[in-house]
Amino acid sequence: MAHLIYVADPMCSWCYGFGPELKGLLDTLPDARLDIVVGGLRAFNNEVMDAEKRTIILSHWKHVEEASGLPFTRNGMSQTGFIYDTEPACRTVVAARTLADDLPSSAILDVFQAIQHAFYAEGKDVTDLHLLAEIGAVALNKAADTDSFDVESFYETLTAPMTVAEARQDFVQTQSWGINGFPALLLAHDDSLHMIANGYTKTANLIAALNAVQAAAQANEN
């Protein structure tokens, strides 16, 4: 069984574009384990976004839109005084990981992608903790086909000091691996990590890279 580690940030536009490509790979690996480590692209940023910065970021979004064909709205950063802090969105993924540790790993990816859709396709402010708790609870309920995850409990977990600390640990882990760009996809094999993708990568290239790494690892074992 392949053990993949996806290092990404829900508010990284290239991670948003990468979503369908990752799904294409996972569709070929129904038994794969996928762990998500949140990278903290702009974690703890406290600067109000100005017009120049918004223009630069929107130009990146345009490139992602052209490459991926995914829907974008430019409203996500239009709120007065918007601060592009990705820590709350990252922390929401960590909270989901805590609450849904008995669900398949795909459920955490569902939460990750629900945050992305809310930000990029719907233009919602995903720095708002109450909104994030709602997005997380709804996505987990849908993934589990249940109504056992409520917004209030999700919010409590999201704001718990332990969740804050765990998100920070993800950021530290990302840095210790030397990853400074997202998305990144790793294969964990025999206590070693192998890079499958460093940046936006099409499904066919992901499959080829994974096969090459697995073949090399098997050859080394023989």
Residue frames as a rotation matrix with the C-alpha (Angstrom) as fourth column:
MET 1
0.572 0.820 0.000 0.00
0.820 -0.572 0.000 0.00
0.000 0.000 -1.000 0.00
ALA 2
-0.252 -0.655 0.712 1.39
0.616 -0.676 -0.404 3.37
0.746 0.337 0.574 -1.02
HIS 3
0.321 0.254 -0.912 1.79
0.881 -0.434 0.189 5.90
-0.348 -0.864 -0.363 1.78
LEU 4
-0.113 -0.270 0.956 1.66
0.714 -0.692 -0.111 9.42
0.691 0.670 0.271 0.37
ILE 5
-0.101 0.039 -0.994 2.23
0.812 -0.574 -0.105 12.67
-0.575 -0.818 0.027 2.24
TYR 6
0.192 0.289 0.938 0.66
0.804 -0.595 0.019 15.77
0.563 0.750 -0.346 0.77
VAL 7
-0.354 -0.387 -0.851 2.32
0.785 -0.618 -0.046 18.99
-0.508 -0.685 0.523 1.95
ALA 8
-0.428 0.363 0.827 0.14
0.649 -0.513 0.561 21.95
0.628 0.778 -0.016 1.04
ASP 9
-0.870 0.234 -0.433 -1.84
0.169 -0.684 -0.710 24.97
-0.462 -0.691 0.555 2.18
PRO 10
-0.079 0.934 0.350 -5.58
0.877 0.232 -0.422 25.44
-0.475 0.273 -0.837 1.56
MET 11
0.755 0.362 -0.547 -4.97
0.154 -0.908 -0.389 29.07
-0.638 0.209 -0.741 0.59
CYS 12
-0.468 -0.868 -0.165 -2.25
-0.190 -0.084 0.978 28.25
-0.863 0.489 -0.126 -1.94
SER 13
0.308 0.701 -0.643 -3.67
-0.773 -0.210 -0.599 28.74
-0.555 0.681 0.477 -5.43
TRP 14
-0.269 -0.454 -0.849 -1.43
-0.867 0.499 0.009 26.15
0.420 0.739 -0.528 -7.07
CYS 15
-0.949 0.051 0.312 -2.57
-0.143 0.811 -0.567 23.63
-0.282 -0.582 -0.763 -4.45
TYR 16
-0.007 0.996 -0.086 -6.13
-0.390 -0.082 -0.917 24.41
-0.921 0.027 0.389 -5.50
GLY 17
0.294 0.075 -0.953 -5.21
-0.955 -0.017 -0.296 23.79
-0.038 0.997 0.067 -9.13
PHE 18
-0.680 -0.685 -0.261 -3.40
-0.677 0.724 -0.135 20.59
0.282 0.084 -0.956 -8.17
GLY 19
-0.313 0.604 0.733 -6.52
-0.709 0.365 -0.603 19.08
-0.632 -0.709 0.314 -6.56
PRO 20
0.728 0.651 -0.213 -7.93
-0.622 0.498 -0.604 17.34
-0.288 0.573 0.768 -9.66
GLU 21
0.198 -0.740 -0.642 -4.46
-0.665 0.380 -0.643 16.02
0.720 0.555 -0.417 -10.58
LEU 22
-0.730 -0.415 0.542 -4.01
-0.682 0.409 -0.606 14.55
0.030 -0.813 -0.582 -7.12
LYS 23
0.111 0.865 0.490 -7.47
-0.688 0.423 -0.590 13.02
-0.717 -0.271 0.642 -7.28
GLY 24
0.654 0.089 -0.752 -6.57
-0.710 0.417 -0.568 11.46
0.263 0.905 0.335 -10.61
LEU 25
-0.422 -0.868 -0.261 -3.56
-0.614 0.486 -0.623 9.80
0.667 -0.103 -0.738 -9.00
LEU 26
-0.676 0.176 0.715 -5.54
-0.640 0.341 -0.689 8.62
-0.365 -0.923 -0.118 -5.97
ASP 27
0.437 0.883 -0.172 -8.18
-0.839 0.331 -0.433 7.10
-0.326 0.333 0.885 -8.25
THR 28
0.378 -0.395 -0.837 -5.47
-0.510 0.666 -0.544 4.72
0.773 0.632 0.051 -9.46
LEU 29
-0.698 -0.663 -0.269 -4.48
-0.054 0.424 -0.904 3.89
0.714 -0.617 -0.332 -5.87
PRO 30
0.242 0.956 0.167 -7.70
-0.248 -0.106 0.963 2.98
0.938 -0.274 0.212 -4.05
ASP 31
0.707 0.003 -0.707 -5.83
0.586 0.557 0.589 1.50
0.395 -0.831 0.392 -1.09
ALA 32
-0.252 -0.899 0.359 -3.32
0.480 -0.438 -0.760 4.33
0.840 -0.019 0.542 -0.68
ARG 33
0.336 0.217 -0.917 -2.87
0.912 -0.319 0.259 6.15
-0.236 -0.923 -0.305 2.59
LEU 34
-0.018 -0.296 0.955 -2.75
0.524 -0.816 -0.243 9.92
0.851 0.496 0.170 2.26
ASP 35
0.136 -0.016 -0.991 -1.54
0.931 -0.341 0.133 12.10
-0.340 -0.940 -0.031 5.12
ILE 36
0.508 0.062 0.859 -1.86
0.481 -0.848 -0.224 15.87
0.714 0.527 -0.461 4.82
VAL 37
-0.113 -0.589 -0.800 0.75
0.933 -0.340 0.119 18.12
-0.342 -0.733 0.588 6.39
VAL 38
0.832 0.492 0.258 -0.20
0.550 -0.792 -0.265 21.78
0.074 0.363 -0.929 6.25
GLY 39
0.065 -0.965 0.254 2.64
0.927 -0.036 -0.373 24.03
0.370 0.259 0.892 5.19
GLY 40
0.398 0.127 -0.908 1.65
0.658 -0.729 0.187 27.47
-0.638 -0.673 -0.374 6.44
LEU 41
0.132 -0.333 0.934 2.19
0.944 -0.245 -0.221 29.43
0.303 0.910 0.282 3.22
ARG 42
-0.340 -0.183 0.922 1.44
0.003 -0.981 -0.194 32.81
0.940 -0.063 0.334 4.81
ALA 43
0.307 0.471 -0.827 0.81
0.770 0.388 0.507 31.70
0.559 -0.792 -0.244 8.37
PHE 44
0.199 -0.096 -0.975 0.58
0.874 -0.432 0.221 34.50
-0.443 -0.897 -0.002 10.93
ASN 45
-0.644 -0.301 0.704 0.74
0.634 -0.724 0.271 37.23
0.428 0.621 0.657 8.30
ASN 46
-0.075 0.620 -0.781 -0.69
0.863 -0.353 -0.362 40.38
-0.500 -0.701 -0.508 9.88
GLU 47
-0.844 -0.270 -0.463 -0.45
0.026 -0.883 0.469 42.91
-0.536 0.384 0.752 7.05
VAL 48
0.283 0.952 -0.115 -3.62
0.020 -0.126 -0.992 44.26
-0.959 0.278 -0.055 5.47
MET 49
-0.170 -0.346 0.923 -3.53
0.863 0.399 0.309 43.45
-0.475 0.849 0.231 1.77
ASP 50
-0.183 0.057 -0.981 -2.93
-0.223 -0.975 -0.015 46.49
-0.958 0.216 0.191 -0.42
ALA 51
0.729 0.584 -0.358 -3.89
-0.427 -0.021 -0.904 46.95
-0.535 0.812 0.234 -4.06
GLU 52
0.095 -0.784 -0.613 -0.42
-0.981 0.029 -0.190 46.12
0.167 0.619 -0.767 -5.37
LYS 53
-0.766 -0.373 0.523 -0.21
-0.521 0.838 -0.165 42.83
-0.377 -0.399 -0.836 -3.50
ARG 54
0.112 0.897 0.427 -3.75
-0.156 0.440 -0.884 41.92
-0.981 0.032 0.189 -4.57
THR 55
0.649 0.102 -0.753 -2.86
-0.732 -0.185 -0.656 42.53
-0.207 0.977 -0.045 -8.22
ILE 56
-0.393 -0.884 -0.253 0.21
-0.907 0.418 -0.050 40.30
0.149 0.210 -0.966 -7.97
ILE 57
-0.681 0.167 0.713 -1.71
-0.263 0.853 -0.451 37.47
-0.683 -0.494 -0.537 -6.33
LEU 58
0.415 0.910 0.000 -4.57
-0.273 0.125 -0.954 37.70
-0.868 0.396 0.300 -8.81
SER 59
0.269 -0.401 -0.876 -2.07
-0.960 -0.036 -0.278 37.35
0.080 0.915 -0.395 -11.65
HIS 60
-0.826 -0.523 0.210 -0.96
-0.551 0.827 -0.111 34.05
-0.115 -0.208 -0.971 -10.08
TRP 61
-0.245 0.830 0.501 -4.58
-0.137 0.482 -0.865 32.98
-0.960 -0.281 -0.004 -9.84
LYS 62
0.505 0.420 -0.754 -5.01
-0.755 -0.208 -0.622 33.66
-0.418 0.883 0.212 -13.55
HIS 63
-0.369 -0.731 -0.574 -2.17
-0.883 0.468 -0.028 31.27
0.289 0.496 -0.819 -14.35
VAL 64
-0.862 0.094 0.498 -3.71
-0.204 0.835 -0.511 28.58
-0.464 -0.543 -0.700 -12.14
GLU 65
0.141 0.989 -0.052 -7.11
-0.347 0.001 -0.938 29.10
-0.927 0.150 0.343 -13.72
GLU 66
0.354 -0.068 -0.933 -5.64
-0.935 -0.045 -0.351 28.68
-0.018 0.997 -0.080 -17.20
ALA 67
-0.647 -0.716 -0.262 -3.66
-0.710 0.691 -0.135 25.58
0.278 0.099 -0.956 -16.24
SER 68
-0.938 0.223 0.266 -6.40
-0.005 0.758 -0.653 23.81
-0.347 -0.613 -0.710 -14.26
GLY 69
-0.648 0.758 0.076 -9.70
0.058 -0.050 0.997 25.04
0.759 0.651 -0.012 -15.68
LEU 70
-0.414 0.484 -0.771 -11.04
0.907 0.286 -0.308 25.38
0.071 -0.827 -0.558 -12.14
PRO 71
0.453 0.674 0.583 -13.51
0.583 -0.719 0.378 28.14
0.674 0.169 -0.719 -11.23
PHE 72
-0.620 -0.623 -0.476 -12.17
0.783 -0.457 -0.422 31.30
0.045 -0.635 0.771 -9.62
THR 73
0.675 0.637 0.372 -13.84
0.581 -0.770 0.263 34.38
0.454 0.038 -0.890 -8.24
ARG 74
-0.314 -0.869 0.382 -11.84
0.427 -0.489 -0.761 37.43
0.848 -0.076 0.525 -7.31
ASN 75
0.411 0.628 0.661 -14.02
-0.275 -0.606 0.747 38.24
0.869 -0.489 -0.076 -4.28
GLY 76
0.606 -0.111 -0.788 -12.10
0.623 0.682 0.383 36.22
0.495 -0.722 0.483 -1.70
MET 77
-0.361 -0.818 -0.449 -9.67
0.933 -0.320 -0.166 39.03
-0.008 -0.478 0.878 -1.02
SER 78
-0.356 0.257 0.899 -12.04
0.426 -0.811 0.401 41.94
0.832 0.525 0.179 -1.54
GLN 79
0.596 0.597 -0.537 -13.17
0.740 -0.147 0.656 42.40
0.313 -0.788 -0.530 2.06
THR 80
0.584 -0.350 0.733 -12.08
-0.315 -0.929 -0.193 45.68
0.748 -0.118 -0.653 3.59
GLY 81
0.260 -0.578 0.774 -9.00
-0.965 -0.131 0.227 45.14
-0.030 -0.806 -0.592 5.71
PHE 82
0.969 0.146 -0.199 -8.43
-0.170 0.979 -0.110 41.59
0.179 0.140 0.974 4.42
ILE 83
0.110 -0.940 0.322 -5.33
-0.944 0.002 0.330 39.93
-0.311 -0.340 -0.887 5.88
TYR 84
0.528 0.035 -0.848 -4.01
-0.570 0.755 -0.324 36.95
0.629 0.655 0.419 3.92
ASP 85
-0.338 -0.548 0.765 -3.24
-0.928 0.327 -0.176 34.78
-0.154 -0.770 -0.619 6.95
THR 86
-0.013 0.327 -0.945 -3.32
-0.612 0.745 0.266 31.10
0.791 0.582 0.190 6.03
GLU 87
-0.904 -0.403 0.140 -2.87
-0.345 0.498 -0.796 29.78
0.251 -0.768 -0.589 9.58
PRO 88
-0.315 0.837 0.448 -6.64
-0.734 0.085 -0.674 29.55
-0.602 -0.541 0.587 10.38
ALA 89
0.532 0.515 -0.672 -7.34
-0.837 0.442 -0.324 27.54
0.130 0.735 0.666 7.22
CYS 90
-0.292 -0.725 -0.623 -4.38
-0.451 0.679 -0.579 25.26
0.843 0.112 -0.526 7.90
ARG 91
-0.864 -0.045 0.502 -5.50
-0.500 0.210 -0.840 24.82
-0.068 -0.977 -0.204 11.49
THR 92
0.154 0.988 0.024 -8.96
-0.935 0.153 -0.321 23.77
-0.321 0.027 0.947 10.26
VAL 93
0.338 -0.129 -0.932 -7.40
-0.559 0.769 -0.309 20.84
0.757 0.626 0.188 8.45
VAL 94
-0.745 -0.657 -0.112 -5.58
-0.246 0.428 -0.870 19.88
0.620 -0.620 -0.481 11.63
ALA 95
-0.521 0.649 0.554 -8.83
-0.766 -0.071 -0.638 20.11
-0.375 -0.757 0.534 13.61
ALA 96
0.495 0.705 -0.508 -10.51
-0.859 0.486 -0.161 17.82
0.133 0.516 0.846 11.09
ARG 97
-0.142 -0.665 -0.734 -7.62
-0.370 0.723 -0.583 15.40
0.918 0.188 -0.349 11.42
THR 98
-0.907 -0.194 0.373 -8.21
-0.403 0.147 -0.903 15.31
0.120 -0.970 -0.211 15.18
LEU 99
-0.240 0.927 0.289 -11.97
-0.819 -0.034 -0.572 14.92
-0.520 -0.374 0.767 14.99
ALA 100
0.729 0.579 -0.365 -12.06
-0.677 0.529 -0.512 12.37
-0.104 0.620 0.778 12.19
ASP 101
-0.284 -0.956 0.073 -9.14
-0.937 0.293 0.192 10.12
-0.205 -0.014 -0.979 13.04
ASP 102
-0.380 0.208 0.902 -11.38
-0.050 0.968 -0.245 7.07
-0.924 -0.138 -0.357 12.50
LEU 103
0.750 0.641 -0.163 -12.44
-0.150 -0.075 -0.986 8.14
-0.644 0.764 0.040 8.99
PRO 104
0.467 -0.589 0.659 -10.55
0.874 0.422 -0.242 7.36
-0.136 0.689 0.712 5.77
SER 105
-0.404 -0.737 -0.542 -7.81
0.602 -0.660 0.449 9.86
-0.689 -0.145 0.711 4.96
SER 106
-0.609 0.237 0.757 -9.89
0.682 -0.330 0.652 11.04
0.405 0.914 0.039 2.02
ALA 107
0.480 0.838 -0.258 -12.21
0.849 -0.371 0.377 12.77
0.220 -0.400 -0.890 4.52
ILE 108
0.187 -0.501 -0.845 -9.43
0.508 -0.687 0.519 15.16
-0.841 -0.526 0.126 5.54
LEU 109
-0.842 -0.440 0.313 -8.72
0.468 -0.305 0.829 15.87
-0.269 0.845 0.463 1.90
ASP 110
-0.080 0.906 0.416 -12.44
0.878 -0.134 0.460 16.65
0.473 0.402 -0.784 1.52
VAL 111
0.623 0.248 -0.742 -12.16
0.661 -0.673 0.331 19.28
-0.418 -0.697 -0.583 4.25
PHE 112
-0.376 -0.870 -0.318 -9.01
0.416 -0.465 0.781 20.69
-0.828 0.161 0.537 2.66
GLN 113
-0.832 0.041 0.553 -10.73
0.543 -0.143 0.828 20.99
0.113 0.989 0.096 -0.70
ALA 114
0.272 0.961 -0.045 -13.94
0.933 -0.252 0.257 22.41
0.236 -0.112 -0.965 0.80
ILE 115
0.295 -0.278 -0.914 -11.90
0.457 -0.799 0.390 25.28
-0.839 -0.533 -0.109 2.23
GLN 116
-0.767 -0.638 0.065 -10.29
0.319 -0.292 0.902 25.82
-0.556 0.712 0.428 -1.16
HIS 117
-0.442 0.676 0.590 -13.65
0.818 0.034 0.575 25.86
0.368 0.736 -0.568 -2.94
ALA 118
0.511 0.655 -0.557 -15.07
0.835 -0.533 0.140 28.33
-0.205 -0.537 -0.818 -0.44
PHE 119
0.055 -0.593 -0.804 -12.14
0.244 -0.772 0.586 30.70
-0.968 -0.228 0.102 -0.96
TYR 120
-0.812 -0.575 -0.096 -11.39
0.037 -0.216 0.976 30.42
-0.582 0.789 0.197 -4.65
ALA 121
-0.764 0.545 0.345 -14.75
0.550 0.270 0.791 29.52
0.338 0.794 -0.506 -6.20
GLU 122
0.243 0.953 -0.180 -17.15
0.892 -0.147 0.427 31.21
0.380 -0.264 -0.886 -3.78
GLY 123
-0.179 -0.410 0.894 -15.06
0.170 -0.908 -0.383 34.16
0.969 0.084 0.232 -2.60
LYS 124
0.840 0.523 -0.144 -15.62
0.196 -0.045 0.980 33.51
0.506 -0.851 -0.140 1.11
ASP 125
0.239 -0.739 0.629 -13.36
-0.776 -0.535 -0.334 34.82
0.584 -0.408 -0.702 3.86
VAL 126
0.726 0.013 -0.688 -11.66
0.193 0.956 0.221 31.65
0.660 -0.294 0.691 5.07
THR 127
-0.612 -0.782 0.116 -9.73
0.071 -0.201 -0.977 33.51
0.788 -0.590 0.178 7.72
ASP 128
-0.113 0.704 0.702 -12.99
-0.892 -0.382 0.240 33.61
0.437 -0.599 0.671 9.73
LEU 129
-0.916 -0.366 0.161 -12.87
-0.398 0.789 -0.468 30.85
0.044 -0.493 -0.869 12.35
HIS 130
-0.263 0.895 0.360 -16.66
-0.391 0.242 -0.888 30.53
-0.882 -0.374 0.286 12.64
LEU 131
0.517 0.401 -0.756 -16.99
-0.841 0.075 -0.536 30.09
-0.158 0.913 0.376 8.89
LEU 132
-0.365 -0.753 -0.547 -14.13
-0.784 0.566 -0.256 27.59
0.503 0.335 -0.797 8.87
ALA 133
-0.797 0.141 0.588 -15.80
-0.371 0.654 -0.660 25.55
-0.477 -0.744 -0.468 11.62
GLU 134
0.283 0.959 -0.024 -18.95
-0.526 0.135 -0.840 25.40
-0.802 0.250 0.543 9.52
ILE 135
0.350 -0.225 -0.909 -17.05
-0.900 0.188 -0.393 24.39
0.259 0.956 -0.137 6.39
GLY 136
-0.687 -0.725 -0.051 -15.17
-0.669 0.658 -0.347 21.70
0.285 -0.204 -0.937 8.30
ALA 137
-0.556 0.544 0.629 -18.21
-0.348 0.534 -0.770 20.21
-0.755 -0.647 -0.108 10.01
VAL 138
0.497 0.781 -0.378 -20.26
-0.659 0.057 -0.750 20.14
-0.565 0.621 0.543 6.80
ALA 139
0.119 -0.533 -0.838 -17.43
-0.896 0.306 -0.321 18.49
0.427 0.789 -0.441 4.85
LEU 140
-0.861 -0.444 0.249 -16.89
-0.509 0.744 -0.433 15.81
0.007 -0.500 -0.866 7.50
ASN 141
-0.184 0.879 0.440 -20.59
-0.392 0.345 -0.853 15.03
-0.901 -0.330 0.281 7.71
LYS 142
0.592 0.375 -0.713 -20.73
-0.786 0.072 -0.614 14.67
-0.179 0.924 0.338 3.95
ALA 143
-0.274 -0.802 -0.532 -17.64
-0.830 0.476 -0.290 12.45
0.485 0.362 -0.796 3.89
ALA 144
-0.954 -0.123 0.272 -18.97
-0.272 0.734 -0.622 10.23
-0.123 -0.667 -0.734 6.67
ASP 145
-0.470 0.868 -0.160 -22.59
-0.052 0.154 0.987 10.35
0.881 0.472 -0.027 5.48
THR 146
-0.187 0.349 -0.918 -23.68
0.955 0.283 -0.087 11.37
0.229 -0.894 -0.386 8.97
ASP 147
0.398 0.270 0.877 -24.70
0.089 -0.963 0.256 14.40
0.913 -0.024 -0.407 10.99
SER 148
0.661 -0.140 -0.738 -22.53
0.729 0.354 0.586 13.64
0.179 -0.925 0.336 14.01
PHE 149
-0.502 -0.857 -0.114 -20.11
0.865 -0.497 -0.074 16.54
0.007 -0.136 0.991 13.44
ASP 150
0.648 0.760 -0.042 -21.57
0.762 -0.647 0.045 19.82
0.006 -0.061 -0.998 14.68
VAL 151
0.401 -0.470 0.787 -20.22
0.289 -0.750 -0.595 23.31
0.869 0.466 -0.165 14.08
GLU 152
0.772 -0.062 0.633 -19.90
-0.552 -0.560 0.618 24.18
0.316 -0.826 -0.466 17.77
SER 153
0.810 -0.485 0.331 -17.76
0.119 0.688 0.716 21.14
-0.574 -0.541 0.615 18.58
PHE 154
0.468 -0.655 0.593 -15.64
0.847 0.143 -0.512 21.72
0.250 0.742 0.622 15.51
TYR 155
0.543 -0.227 0.809 -15.10
-0.096 -0.973 -0.209 25.33
0.834 0.036 -0.550 16.59
GLU 156
0.880 -0.201 0.430 -14.04
-0.441 -0.012 0.898 24.20
-0.175 -0.980 -0.099 20.07
THR 157
0.602 -0.686 0.409 -11.45
0.612 0.725 0.316 21.87
-0.513 0.060 0.856 18.57
LEU 158
0.485 -0.371 0.791 -10.35
0.683 -0.405 -0.609 24.49
0.546 0.836 0.057 16.05
THR 159
0.503 -0.221 0.836 -9.64
-0.348 -0.937 -0.038 27.04
0.791 -0.271 -0.548 18.78
ALA 160
0.986 -0.140 -0.087 -8.10
0.145 0.487 0.861 24.61
-0.078 -0.862 0.501 21.28
PRO 161
0.493 -0.866 -0.082 -4.46
-0.773 -0.480 0.416 25.33
-0.399 -0.142 -0.906 22.24
MET 162
-0.025 -0.509 0.860 -3.52
0.000 0.861 0.509 21.76
-1.000 0.012 -0.022 21.32
THR 163
0.604 0.307 0.736 -4.78
0.705 0.224 -0.673 22.28
-0.371 0.925 -0.082 17.76
VAL 164
0.941 -0.321 -0.106 -2.89
-0.337 -0.900 -0.276 25.56
-0.007 0.295 -0.955 17.47
ALA 165
0.188 -0.924 0.332 0.26
-0.685 0.119 0.719 23.79
-0.704 -0.362 -0.611 18.63
GLU 166
0.113 -0.112 0.987 -0.23
0.394 0.917 0.059 20.87
-0.912 0.383 0.148 16.25
ALA 167
0.922 0.218 0.321 -0.63
0.381 -0.352 -0.855 23.21
-0.074 0.910 -0.408 13.29
ARG 168
0.665 -0.745 -0.057 2.61
-0.731 -0.664 0.159 24.93
-0.156 -0.064 -0.986 14.26
GLN 169
0.026 -0.663 0.748 4.29
-0.287 0.712 0.641 21.53
-0.958 -0.231 -0.172 14.43
ASP 170
0.590 0.230 0.774 3.16
0.637 0.456 -0.621 20.86
-0.496 0.860 0.123 10.85
PHE 171
0.971 -0.240 0.013 4.82
-0.192 -0.804 -0.563 24.11
0.146 0.544 -0.826 9.78
VAL 172
0.297 -0.901 0.315 8.02
-0.811 -0.064 0.582 23.11
-0.504 -0.428 -0.750 11.57
GLN 173
0.172 -0.180 0.969 7.93
0.193 0.970 0.146 19.64
-0.966 0.161 0.202 10.00
THR 174
0.899 0.213 0.384 7.52
0.414 -0.119 -0.903 21.15
-0.147 0.970 -0.195 6.55
GLN 175
0.757 -0.653 0.003 10.56
-0.641 -0.743 -0.191 23.35
0.127 0.143 -0.981 7.08
SER 176
0.152 -0.728 0.668 12.62
-0.605 0.466 0.646 20.48
-0.782 -0.503 -0.370 8.46
TRP 177
0.396 0.060 0.916 11.96
0.538 0.794 -0.284 18.56
-0.744 0.605 0.282 5.23
GLY 178
-0.659 -0.708 -0.252 13.30
0.256 -0.527 0.811 21.52
-0.707 0.470 0.529 3.28
ILE 179
-0.257 0.658 0.707 9.99
0.958 0.076 0.278 22.16
0.129 0.749 -0.650 1.54
ASN 180
-0.607 0.005 -0.795 9.42
0.301 -0.924 -0.236 25.82
-0.736 -0.382 0.559 0.82
GLY 181
-0.711 0.451 -0.539 6.97
-0.703 -0.473 0.531 25.63
-0.016 0.757 0.654 -2.07
PHE 182
-0.460 0.658 0.597 3.57
0.008 0.675 -0.738 24.03
-0.888 -0.334 -0.316 -2.46
PRO 183
0.823 0.421 0.381 2.11
-0.563 0.691 0.454 21.67
-0.072 -0.588 0.805 -3.41
ALA 184
-0.418 -0.883 -0.212 4.56
-0.877 0.453 -0.158 18.89
0.236 0.119 -0.964 -2.63
LEU 185
0.770 0.639 -0.002 3.76
-0.626 0.755 0.195 15.19
0.126 -0.149 0.981 -2.72
LEU 186
-0.332 -0.921 0.205 6.01
-0.940 0.307 -0.147 12.65
0.073 -0.242 -0.968 -1.03
LEU 187
0.563 0.373 -0.737 6.11
-0.281 0.925 0.254 8.88
0.777 0.064 0.626 -0.91
ALA 188
0.139 -0.473 0.870 7.05
-0.977 0.076 0.198 7.37
-0.160 -0.878 -0.452 2.45
HIS 189
0.818 0.056 -0.573 8.83
-0.261 0.923 -0.283 4.07
0.513 0.381 0.769 1.94
ASP 190
0.475 -0.642 -0.602 11.08
0.726 0.672 -0.144 2.12
0.497 -0.369 0.786 4.32
ASP 191
0.461 -0.206 -0.863 11.58
0.723 -0.477 0.500 5.09
-0.515 -0.854 -0.071 6.66
SER 192
-0.739 -0.670 -0.073 12.60
0.481 -0.600 0.639 7.32
-0.472 0.437 0.766 3.74
LEU 193
0.356 0.823 -0.443 10.76
0.162 -0.522 -0.838 10.10
-0.920 0.227 -0.319 1.93
HIS 194
-0.616 -0.482 0.623 10.81
0.671 0.094 0.736 10.36
-0.413 0.871 0.266 -1.85
MET 195
-0.443 0.428 -0.788 9.63
-0.339 -0.893 -0.295 13.41
-0.830 0.137 0.541 -3.77
ILE 196
-0.228 0.480 0.847 6.86
0.812 0.574 -0.107 12.62
-0.538 0.664 -0.520 -6.24
ALA 197
0.290 0.337 0.896 5.89
0.775 -0.631 -0.013 16.20
0.561 0.698 -0.445 -7.07
ASN 198
-0.371 -0.394 -0.841 7.33
0.748 -0.663 -0.019 19.57
-0.550 -0.636 0.540 -6.21
GLY 199
-0.742 0.238 -0.627 4.82
-0.432 -0.884 0.176 22.05
-0.513 0.402 0.759 -7.57
TYR 200
0.308 0.940 -0.149 1.80
-0.674 0.105 -0.731 21.72
-0.671 0.326 0.666 -9.84
THR 201
-0.814 -0.581 -0.030 2.05
-0.478 0.638 0.604 18.40
-0.331 0.505 -0.797 -11.71
LYS 202
-0.019 0.818 -0.575 -0.33
-0.951 0.162 0.262 16.63
0.307 0.552 0.775 -14.07
THR 203
0.613 0.385 0.690 -1.74
-0.653 0.738 0.168 13.21
-0.445 -0.554 0.704 -13.13
ALA 204
0.946 -0.252 -0.203 0.16
0.041 0.718 -0.695 11.32
0.321 0.649 0.690 -15.84
ASN 205
0.086 -0.973 0.215 3.45
-0.307 -0.232 -0.923 12.74
0.948 0.013 -0.319 -14.58
LEU 206
0.072 0.027 0.997 2.51
-0.997 0.005 0.071 11.91
-0.003 -1.000 0.027 -10.98
ILE 207
0.904 0.323 0.280 1.85
-0.320 0.946 -0.058 8.31
-0.283 -0.037 0.958 -11.94
ALA 208
0.694 -0.701 -0.168 5.13
0.107 0.331 -0.937 8.09
0.712 0.632 0.305 -13.85
ALA 209
-0.089 -0.753 0.652 7.11
-0.670 -0.439 -0.599 9.61
0.737 -0.490 -0.465 -10.98
LEU 210
0.333 0.296 0.895 5.51
-0.902 0.377 0.211 7.31
-0.276 -0.878 0.392 -8.42
ASN 211
0.999 0.048 -0.004 6.17
-0.046 0.935 -0.352 4.24
-0.013 0.352 0.936 -10.56
ALA 212
0.403 -0.915 0.000 9.80
-0.084 -0.038 -0.996 5.27
0.912 0.401 -0.092 -11.05
VAL 213
-0.134 -0.432 0.892 10.38
-0.913 -0.296 -0.281 5.80
0.385 -0.852 -0.355 -7.33
GLN 214
0.590 0.436 0.680 8.71
-0.688 0.712 0.140 2.51
-0.423 -0.551 0.719 -6.42
ALA 215
0.941 -0.273 -0.201 10.70
0.064 0.725 -0.686 0.64
0.333 0.633 0.699 -9.07
ALA 216
0.081 -0.963 0.259 13.98
-0.366 -0.270 -0.890 2.13
0.927 -0.023 -0.374 -7.85
ALA 217
-0.002 -0.025 1.000 13.12
-1.000 -0.011 -0.002 1.28
0.011 -1.000 -0.025 -4.26
GLN 218
0.869 0.370 0.327 12.28
-0.372 0.926 -0.059 -2.28
-0.324 -0.071 0.943 -5.20
ALA 219
0.701 -0.675 -0.232 15.51
0.025 0.348 -0.937 -2.64
0.713 0.651 0.261 -7.15
ASN 220
-0.119 -0.766 0.632 17.50
-0.711 -0.379 -0.592 -1.47
0.693 -0.520 -0.499 -4.15
GLU 221
0.312 0.335 0.889 15.80
-0.896 0.415 0.158 -4.09
-0.316 -0.846 0.430 -1.99
ASN 222
0.993 0.119 -0.009 16.79
-0.113 0.910 -0.398 -6.92
-0.039 0.397 0.917 -4.34
